Every structure is written in structure tokens, then in C-alpha cells.
Amino acid sequence: MSDRREFLLRVTKYLTAILLIAIAYVSIDFMVDLRPSEIHSSYRFTIGNIPYDQPKRLQQDNLSILVIKRSRSIIKVLKQEENLQDSLSSKSQQPDFAQNSLRSRHAVFFVSYAFGTDLGCIVEQKTTSLLAEVCGTAEYDFAGRALNTKNQFQNLHIPDYNFSDDFKTLTIRP
């Protein structure tokens, strides 16, 4: 009986030590920013002059962003789109300002991460008003909403972003 008691005491000590190490790690991680130096608190992109309805992919370090300057005709089509998996974007990862039919802060500009939600590959323009994941079957409209298909996909993820007053600079806070 004393062997079993010693064993249980030893196991309890090990588990307590592991618990204390975990608590210390979480506390230090919470108090100190341990992100690698290549991950910034915000990223700045110079947009320049983007043609209408031509997605542009912006890359900085490990961050890839998709920006679309939408024409009035595309905006009109997007507001009437019905062939969507999550039309209200209720299951989407997006900031509060993007909870609208265009999923953007400004109607003309759409900004999202440039990776699809099927296999996580780059998203590129498929047709004049559609985006598609290059290595998967997911398709999205110019508001990043997944189109109805036999498979279920989430809408494209929207980062927290701001434009400068002249829409020449985009700031992303990942």
C-alpha cells in the first residue's frame, strides 16, 4: 500500500509541476509580446492606382492581401446576388464594419486575405466578377462570399483594415 501511495504522490508532484509551468508560460505570453520580429502590429501597403474590377494581390512578409476596386455595375450585381452559401456572412470571420452585403468598409473597395477557405491556396480572378481558389473548387464573388456548390466553404476572411483619406495607402492590423 505504501508503494502505491508513493507512486501517486510522485505522479501528483509531476502533474503539479507541469501545471505550474503551463500557468507560467501562459502568464509570460500574455504579459510579453513574444511574436517573431517579422510579424508586425500593422502592415502598410501602397495601393497606387488600381483599375476597376481587377483584383490586385499585395504581399509583405508572410501577409498576402487581395484588394478589388469595384465598379458601380459590379456593386449592383453584388447587392442582388442570391447564389451564396452564407449570404448574411453570419459564419464569416470579419470585423464589425464588414457585416454588410458588400463585406467592406467602403463600397468601392473590397479587402480580404488572399487565401481561399477550401484548401488555403491563393485566390485569383476566374471571370469578370468571380474569384476562385487556384488549387481547390471554392469560388467567391467580388464581396468574398462563397458561391453555392456541392461542397460547403466559408466566405473569405476579412482583416481589420483602414485606408488613408486618398485611398492610396492601406493599413492592415492582423
MOKAVEN-V540716 format. One record per pair of residues at least 12 apart in sequence whose ideal C-beta (glycine too) atoms are under 10 Angstrom apart, sorted by the first residue. I is the first residue (numbers start at 1). J is the second residue. D is the distance in whole Angstrom. If there is no record, write none. Layout:
i = [I/I]
j = [J/J]
d = [D/D]
//
This chain:
i = [36/36/38/38/38/39/39/39/39/40/40/40/40/40/40/41/41/42/42/42/42/42/42/42/43/43/43/43/43/43/43/43/43/43/43/43/44/44/44/44/44/44/45/45/45/45/45/45/45/45/45/45/45/45/45/46/46/46/46/46/47/47/47/47/47/47/47/47/47/47/47/48/48/49/49/49/50/50/50/50/50/50/51/51/52/52/52/52/52/52/52/52/53/53/53/53/53/53/53/53/53/53/54/54/54/54/54/55/55/55/55/55/55/55/55/55/55/55/56/56/56/56/57/57/57/57/57/58/58/58/58/59/60/62/63/63/63/63/63/64/64/64/64/64/65/65/65/65/65/65/65/65/65/65/66/66/66/66/66/66/66/66/66/66/66/66/66/66/67/67/67/67/67/67/67/67/68/68/68/68/68/68/68/68/68/68/68/68/69/69/69/69/69/69/70/70/70/70/70/70/70/70/70/70/71/71/71/72/72/73/73/74/74/74/74/74/74/74/74/75/75/75/75/75/75/75/75/77/77/77/77/78/78/78/78/78/78/78/78/78/78/78/79/79/79/79/79/80/81/81/81/81/81/81/81/82/83/83/83/83/83/83/84/84/84/84/84/84/84/84/84/85/85/85/85/85/85/85/85/85/85/85/85/86/86/86/86/86/86/86/87/87/87/87/87/87/88/88/88/89/89/89/89/89/89/89/89/89/90/91/91/91/91/92/92/92/92/92/92/92/92/92/93/93/93/93/93/93/93/93/93/94/94/94/94/94/94/94/94/95/95/95/95/95/96/97/97/97/97/98/98/98/98/98/98/98/98/98/98/99/100/101/101/102/102/102/102/102/103/103/103/103/103/103/103/103/104/104/104/104/104/105/105/105/105/105/106/106/108/109/109/109/109/110/110/110/110/110/110/110/111/111/111/111/111/111/111/111/111/111/112/112/112/112/112/112/112/112/112/112/113/113/113/113/113/113/113/114/114/114/115/115/115/116/116/116/116/116/116/116/116/116/116/116/116/116/116/116/116/117/117/117/117/117/117/117/117/117/117/117/117/118/118/118/118/118/118/118/118/118/118/118/118/118/119/119/119/119/119/119/119/120/120/120/121/121/121/121/121/122/122/123/123/123/123/123/123/125/126/126/127/128/129/129/130/130/131/131/131/131/131/132/133/133/136/136/137/137/137/137/138/138/138/138/138/138/139/140/140/140/141/141/143/143/143/144/144/144/159/159/159/159/160/160/160/161/161]
j = [61/62/61/62/63/61/62/63/174/60/61/63/172/173/174/173/174/160/161/162/171/172/173/174/58/60/61/63/65/159/161/170/171/172/173/174/60/164/169/170/171/172/58/59/60/63/65/67/111/161/168/169/170/171/172/58/164/168/169/170/67/69/109/111/163/164/166/167/168/169/170/168/169/69/167/168/67/68/69/108/109/167/69/71/68/69/70/71/72/73/74/108/68/69/70/71/73/74/125/128/129/142/67/68/69/125/128/67/68/69/110/112/114/123/124/125/131/142/68/69/114/125/114/122/123/124/125/111/114/170/172/114/172/174/113/114/159/172/174/113/114/115/122/123/111/112/113/114/115/159/161/170/172/174/110/111/112/113/114/115/122/123/124/125/131/140/144/156/109/110/111/112/114/161/163/170/104/108/109/110/111/112/125/129/131/142/143/144/106/108/109/110/142/167/102/104/106/107/108/109/110/129/142/143/108/129/142/107/108/128/129/102/108/110/128/129/141/142/143/101/102/104/107/108/110/142/143/129/141/142/143/101/102/103/104/107/110/129/141/142/143/145/100/101/102/107/143/101/101/129/141/142/143/145/147/148/139/141/145/147/148/149/101/140/141/143/145/146/147/148/155/138/140/145/146/147/148/149/151/152/153/154/155/145/146/148/152/153/154/155/101/143/145/146/148/155/100/101/145/101/103/143/144/145/146/154/155/158/155/146/152/154/155/117/144/145/146/154/155/156/157/158/112/113/117/154/155/156/157/158/159/112/144/155/156/157/158/159/160/158/159/160/161/173/160/158/160/161/162/110/111/112/143/144/155/158/159/160/161/158/143/143/145/141/142/143/144/145/141/142/143/144/145/155/156/158/142/143/144/158/161/158/160/161/162/163/163/167/167/161/163/167/170/131/141/142/143/144/156/158/144/156/158/159/160/161/162/163/170/172/131/140/143/144/155/156/157/158/159/161/144/156/157/158/159/172/174/131/156/157/133/156/157/131/132/133/134/135/136/137/138/139/140/144/146/153/154/156/157/133/136/138/140/144/146/152/153/154/155/156/157/132/133/135/136/137/138/139/146/149/151/152/153/154/133/134/135/136/137/138/153/133/135/136/133/134/135/136/138/134/135/136/138/139/140/144/156/142/139/140/139/142/141/142/142/147/143/144/145/147/156/147/153/156/151/153/149/150/151/153/151/152/153/154/155/156/153/153/155/156/155/156/155/156/158/156/157/158/171/172/173/174/172/173/174/173/174]
d = [10/10/5/7/10/7/8/9/8/9/7/9/9/9/8/7/8/9/9/9/5/6/5/8/9/5/7/5/8/9/9/8/7/5/8/7/8/9/6/7/5/8/5/9/7/9/7/8/10/9/10/7/4/8/7/9/10/7/6/8/7/9/9/10/8/9/9/7/5/7/5/7/10/9/10/9/6/8/4/10/9/9/7/10/9/5/7/4/9/9/8/9/7/7/6/5/8/6/9/7/7/7/10/8/8/7/10/7/5/9/8/10/9/8/7/5/7/8/7/8/10/10/5/7/8/8/10/9/8/7/9/8/9/9/8/9/9/7/6/7/4/7/7/9/6/7/6/6/10/7/8/7/6/10/8/7/5/7/4/9/9/6/9/10/8/10/8/8/7/7/5/8/9/9/10/7/9/9/7/4/8/9/9/10/8/6/9/9/10/6/6/8/10/9/8/8/10/7/6/7/6/9/6/8/8/10/9/9/9/10/9/10/10/9/8/6/9/5/9/9/7/10/6/7/10/9/9/6/8/8/10/7/6/9/10/9/9/8/6/6/5/8/10/6/7/9/9/9/8/9/6/9/8/7/9/9/10/9/9/6/5/9/10/9/7/9/5/7/6/7/8/10/10/8/4/7/6/8/9/6/6/8/8/7/6/10/9/9/7/6/8/10/7/10/10/9/10/9/10/8/6/9/9/7/10/9/6/9/10/10/10/6/8/9/8/8/9/6/4/8/7/7/10/9/9/7/8/9/4/7/9/9/9/8/9/7/4/9/9/6/8/5/8/9/10/9/9/9/10/9/9/9/9/9/10/5/9/9/9/10/9/7/9/10/9/5/9/10/10/10/5/6/7/7/8/6/10/7/9/8/9/9/10/7/8/8/7/8/8/9/7/7/8/10/10/6/6/7/9/9/9/10/7/7/10/5/10/9/7/8/9/9/9/5/9/4/6/5/7/9/9/7/5/8/6/9/9/10/9/10/8/8/8/8/8/3/8/8/6/9/5/9/8/10/9/8/9/7/10/8/9/6/9/9/7/10/5/4/7/7/7/10/5/8/3/6/4/9/9/10/7/10/5/9/6/9/5/4/9/8/10/8/9/8/5/5/4/6/9/5/8/10/8/9/7/9/7/9/7/9/9/9/7/6/8/8/10/7/10/10/8/9/8/10/9/8/6/8/6/8/8/10/4/9/10/9/8/8/7/6/9/10/8/9/10/3/8/7/10/5/7/6/7/5/8/7/10]
//
